[in-house]
Amino acid sequence: MGKTVPSYRMALETEIARWQGFARALRAEEREAFEALMDACRTTASAGGNATNPIIFEPMVMSILLAQQMRIGQLEYKLNDLLWQEAEISDSQEWFYLHYFHARVFIERSI
């Protein structure tokens, strides 16, 4: 009889457990960020399981990138909303475009 292959979720938890030494060496705020990334992997575990990739770390990284990209999109949306609110308050479209341009340059350089 053949060897039983663990489910992606089980393999994921095993991989996360392998990183616990690394996690313990992090400062508290870094550890919190690390755990958030591992939670992102758990959140998209069903998609990772469909990737049919024997290397567990690759779908983990894709899950993390997806979570980060979604967060960037949310922050851009909030930033644009705040800039529009400021433009409405100041009633100056020139002010808005100037600040919008600077914010976009800052975001693009930060990436």
N, C-alpha and C positions, 0 to 999 in steps of 0.2 A: 504494500500500500504506500502511496506517496506521502510526502511531507506536507503537513498542514501549514499554510501560509497565514500569518496573523492578519487581522483586519488592519486597515490603514489607521484607524483610531488607536488600536493597541500599539502598532508600530510607532505612531506619533508620540504616544505617552512614553514609550521606551526611549525614543530619541530625546524628548524633553528631559527625561530623568538623567540622561547622559550629560546634559548641560548644567546640572545642578551645582557641580563644583565651581563652574564659571559663575553661576548666579550668586553663589554664596560669597564670592570674592568681590562682588560689586558693592558700591555704596548704596544706601537705602533708596535714593531717588533713581539710581540706575537700575536697581533690582526691580523697582516698581515698573519702570519702562520695559525691562526685559520680560516681566510677567505679562504685561499688556501685549507684547509681541507674541508670546506663547498662546495667549488667549485668542489672538487673531488667527493663529494656526488652528486652534480648536474650533473656532467659529466656521471656518471654511473646510472642515475635515471631510465633509461629503464630496466636495469638489476635488480635494486632494486624492481621495480614494478613487475617483474616476480618472485620474491622470495616468493610471496604470504605469507608474514609474517605480522601479525597484529601489531607487535612492530616495529615502524619505525626506531628506533635507531639502531637495529641490522644490517639492510642492510647499514645504514650510516657508521657504524664502518667497515663493510666489504669493502665498497668503499674506505674508508681512508686507510685501510691496503693494499688494492690492489694498490692504488696510491703510497704508501710508498715503497712497494716491487718493483714496476716498477722503481722508482727513485733509489733505491739501486742497481738494475741491471744495470741501465744506468751509475751510478757512478763507479761500478766495471769495466764495460767495458772501461770507460775512463781511469781509473787508470791503467788497464792492458795495454792499448794502450800507455800511457805515459811511463810505465816501459819498454815496448818493444822498444820504440823510444830511451830511455836512453841507453838500452842495445846495440842497433845498433850503437849509437854514441860512446860509450865506447868500443864497439867490444869485450865485455867480457860477456859470458853467465853466468859465475860464479857470476858476479856482479848482473845480472838480477835475478837469482834465489834467491840470498840472500835478495835482496830488495823485490821481489815478496813474499817470505815467510814472511818477517816482515810485509808487507802490509796486507796479508791475516790474520795473527794473530791479527793485530790491528782491522781489520774489524770485525772479529769474536768476539773479546772481547767487541767491541762497541755495538753489537747487544743485 
